[in-house]
Amino acid sequence: MLVPISDQTAAATEGYPGDKPRLTLDLDVEVCVVGGGLAGLTTAIEAARQGASVAVLEARTIGWNASGRNLGTVLPGFGVPVTDLIERVGLQHARELWMLSEQGGGYIRETVRRFAPDMTIGEGALEVSTTDAGDRLIGWLQTIGDLGTNVEGWQIDRVREQLRTDRYFHALHFPNAFHLDGAEYLRLLVRLAEQQGVRIFENTPVVNIDPAGIRKRIITPLARVRAGHLVLAGNVHIGTPAIRLASTLLPVWRYAALTEPLGDRLAEVIAFKGAVLDDDGIDHFHVIHGDRLLWTGPETTWESRPSRFARTIRRRIRKVFPQLSDAGLDQVWSASFGQTVHGMPQIGQLRPGLWVASGFGRQGLNTSAMGGSLIARAMLSGDDRWRLFSPFELVWAGGNTGRLVGQVATVLNRGKSAAAGTLARIRERASARERQMEQRRAKRVAAVQARTARATQASRLHDGNEN
Ligand SMILES: Cc1cc2nc3c(=O)[nH]c(=O)nc-3n(C[C@H](O)[C@H](O)[C@H](O)COP(=O)(O)OP(=O)(O)OC[C@H]3O[C@@H](n4cnc5c(N)ncnc54)[C@H](O)[C@@H]3O)c2cc1C
């Protein structure tokens, strides 16, 4: 939901116009995709590129949810700590998954390079630490480097040269990561899909499916589709057609805002041109249009009015950058994503010809690009690399209790992270004070030593003269 809190709008938060027809006549296709978000559109484009006839059925308008409302940051990985991934599937398996996630990012970059070379790309991303965790950083650097990703460690001084705040310490810098305008990328996918002959229908909710048999039957309010392959790419809104699938996702609403123009002072506070994410998974932001900030952070497991989070976002901005404490917001909005219990996306085949591409969580750009391409190749070329995701089976997310637990865990985790950050800053100030005291002590000792040395020399001279 987008709630303008002033009359100004910004291209980065505009959705898709919603000019596609509703499905009113029965249709027969090779591939039917449920859901017109990033996952559904990428699957459709890649299937059509391989010669399949494809239809996309979208319940509302293309990209109305997370796919048209995100921050556009494209990172490697999956949004779960890399160490957890290795622990779960082993180093070699994790490396293959990680490489696929990188290819997802590469897919987006290449698509933009070939078909929209004028689209603005902000290079690089910083994952900043909110605690003084230099040792941990070196460990991660090594692990992520071992997985084949281009990553470098930044010391505190370098981070603070780029981001004028004492809340951030070390950082991981991903030079190959980037950000783009998420809504513009979505519009590009729509254009490419249509160029490939994909038929897109809006305001066409899928209300029932019959996946048994070779030809799947897909029911919408006004017409039916028959398809050899059916791809469920509906994220948390999939609803009745796949109720058990829906119950494996914890819906999370994330709130984002765009500030008013902040003038030249923004560059003095944030010199870094890429995206910034903190390692607590709370704040994520970057500069757009030269002097505005695009910022996301608060989350709930229930839908709430975005305008209620304007103050929270302003508070987060103020906390990290007190210099911007008067920054006003032009827009605030929310969108939801599906979080799986294990944190990894749902990519695979549920039964012959019935596929799922969902659960992309907070990091859905590279992963949905990867998931869509993998599934299209699996359906039409027999590529079975989707099986790499088999260890991450569908796990019930706990229904309403799961939501409650999820919300409490988020609040607690965030509280813990905030406390750790406060502690780190207190420690940093204490150690700065200690360093100053140490320097003063060292000066005093040096002065005493110098005086002693002078006195010794003088007494030696005196003794010599006496002798
Ligand atoms: C505020 C915010 C910022 C984010 N920033 C980033 C970021 O910077 N980088 C990043 O990698 N990720 C980011 N994400 C996450 C990313 O946007 C999502 O993971 C991704 O868009 C999910 O895409 P999707 O296609 O699976 O889902 P969606 O965008 O939700 O699309 C699913 C579509 O399926 C349709 N649908 C569902 N059920 C049916 C049905 N029965 N019949 C017909 N249609 C149906 C829905 O209407 C919907 O349009 C962000 C998310 C949010 C909320």
The ligand as an SDF file (V2000), in Angstrom:
LIG
                    3D

 53 58  0  0  0  0  0  0  0  0999 V2000
   10.0160   -2.6180    1.2760 C   0  0  0  0  0  0  0  0  0  0  0  0
   10.7420   -3.7640    0.6300 C   0  0  0  0  0  0  0  0  0  0  0  0
   12.0260   -3.5670    0.1510 C   0  0  0  0  0  0  0  0  0  0  0  0
   12.7090   -4.6260   -0.4520 C   0  0  0  0  0  0  0  0  0  0  0  0
   13.9550   -4.3890   -0.9620 N   0  0  0  0  0  0  0  0  0  0  0  0
   14.6240   -5.3890   -1.5670 C   0  0  0  0  0  0  0  0  0  0  0  0
   15.8950   -5.1420   -2.1290 C   0  0  0  0  0  0  0  0  0  0  0  0
   16.4110   -4.0330   -2.1150 O   0  0  0  0  0  0  0  0  0  0  0  0
   16.5520   -6.1880   -2.7010 N   0  0  0  0  0  0  0  0  0  0  0  0
   16.0020   -7.4410   -2.7640 C   0  0  0  0  0  0  0  0  0  0  0  0
   16.6590   -8.3630   -3.2820 O   0  0  0  0  0  0  0  0  0  0  0  0
   14.7570   -7.6880   -2.2820 N   0  0  0  0  0  0  0  0  0  0  0  0
   14.0580   -6.6940   -1.6980 C   0  0  0  0  0  0  0  0  0  0  0  0
   12.8000   -6.9280   -1.2020 N   0  0  0  0  0  0  0  0  0  0  0  0
   12.2000   -8.2620   -1.3810 C   0  0  0  0  0  0  0  0  0  0  0  0
   11.6380   -8.4740   -2.8070 C   0  0  0  0  0  0  0  0  0  0  0  0
   10.9810   -7.3200   -3.2360 O   0  0  0  0  0  0  0  0  0  0  0  0
   10.6870   -9.6580   -2.8310 C   0  0  0  0  0  0  0  0  0  0  0  0
   11.3150  -10.7940   -2.3050 O   0  0  0  0  0  0  0  0  0  0  0  0
   10.2410   -9.9960   -4.2560 C   0  0  0  0  0  0  0  0  0  0  0  0
    9.6890   -8.8760   -4.8920 O   0  0  0  0  0  0  0  0  0  0  0  0
    9.2220  -11.1240   -4.2440 C   0  0  0  0  0  0  0  0  0  0  0  0
    8.7680  -11.2980   -5.5560 O   0  0  0  0  0  0  0  0  0  0  0  0
    7.5760  -12.2970   -5.8860 P   0  0  0  0  0  0  0  0  0  0  0  0
    7.3680  -12.2810   -7.3310 O   0  0  0  0  0  0  0  0  0  0  0  0
    7.8680  -13.6120   -5.2350 O   0  0  0  0  0  0  0  0  0  0  0  0
    6.3390  -11.7190   -5.0620 O   0  0  0  0  0  0  0  0  0  0  0  0
    5.2810  -10.5320   -5.3090 P   0  0  0  0  0  0  0  0  0  0  0  0
    5.9340   -9.2810   -5.7070 O   0  0  0  0  0  0  0  0  0  0  0  0
    4.4220  -10.4890   -4.1110 O   0  0  0  0  0  0  0  0  0  0  0  0
    4.4270  -11.0450   -6.5450 O   0  0  0  0  0  0  0  0  0  0  0  0
    3.5150  -12.0970   -6.4020 C   0  0  0  0  0  0  0  0  0  0  0  0
    2.2690  -11.7810   -7.2260 C   0  0  0  0  0  0  0  0  0  0  0  0
    1.4370  -12.9140   -7.2670 O   0  0  0  0  0  0  0  0  0  0  0  0
    0.0970  -12.4880   -7.2850 C   0  0  0  0  0  0  0  0  0  0  0  0
   -0.7690  -13.5740   -6.8260 N   0  0  0  0  0  0  0  0  0  0  0  0
   -0.7510  -14.1840   -5.6260 C   0  0  0  0  0  0  0  0  0  0  0  0
   -1.6900  -15.1260   -5.5550 N   0  0  0  0  0  0  0  0  0  0  0  0
   -2.3420  -15.0970   -6.7340 C   0  0  0  0  0  0  0  0  0  0  0  0
   -3.4500  -15.8360   -7.2620 C   0  0  0  0  0  0  0  0  0  0  0  0
   -4.0800  -16.7930   -6.5540 N   0  0  0  0  0  0  0  0  0  0  0  0
   -3.8450  -15.5640   -8.5190 N   0  0  0  0  0  0  0  0  0  0  0  0
   -3.2140  -14.6380   -9.2690 C   0  0  0  0  0  0  0  0  0  0  0  0
   -2.1700  -13.8980   -8.8020 N   0  0  0  0  0  0  0  0  0  0  0  0
   -1.7470  -14.1270   -7.5620 C   0  0  0  0  0  0  0  0  0  0  0  0
    0.0960  -11.3100   -6.3160 C   0  0  0  0  0  0  0  0  0  0  0  0
   -1.0200  -10.4690   -6.5460 O   0  0  0  0  0  0  0  0  0  0  0  0
    1.4340  -10.6560   -6.6120 C   0  0  0  0  0  0  0  0  0  0  0  0
    1.3300   -9.6110   -7.5530 O   0  0  0  0  0  0  0  0  0  0  0  0
   12.1010   -5.9050   -0.5750 C   0  0  0  0  0  0  0  0  0  0  0  0
   10.8020   -6.1050   -0.0920 C   0  0  0  0  0  0  0  0  0  0  0  0
   10.1330   -5.0520    0.4970 C   0  0  0  0  0  0  0  0  0  0  0  0
    8.7350   -5.2830    0.9940 C   0  0  0  0  0  0  0  0  0  0  0  0
  1  2  1  0
  2  3  1  0
  2 52  2  0
  3  4  2  0
  4  5  1  0
  4 50  1  0
  5  6  2  0
  6  7  1  0
  6 13  1  0
  7  8  2  0
  7  9  1  0
  9 10  1  0
 10 11  2  0
 10 12  1  0
 12 13  2  0
 13 14  1  0
 14 15  1  0
 14 50  1  0
 15 16  1  0
 16 17  1  0
 16 18  1  0
 18 19  1  0
 18 20  1  0
 20 21  1  0
 20 22  1  0
 22 23  1  0
 23 24  1  0
 24 25  2  0
 24 26  1  0
 24 27  1  0
 27 28  1  0
 28 29  2  0
 28 30  1  0
 28 31  1  0
 31 32  1  0
 32 33  1  0
 33 34  1  0
 33 48  1  0
 34 35  1  0
 35 36  1  0
 35 46  1  0
 36 37  1  0
 36 45  1  0
 37 38  2  0
 38 39  1  0
 39 40  1  0
 39 45  2  0
 40 41  1  0
 40 42  2  0
 42 43  1  0
 43 44  2  0
 44 45  1  0
 46 47  1  0
 46 48  1  0
 48 49  1  0
 50 51  2  0
 51 52  1  0
 52 53  1  0
M  END
$$$$
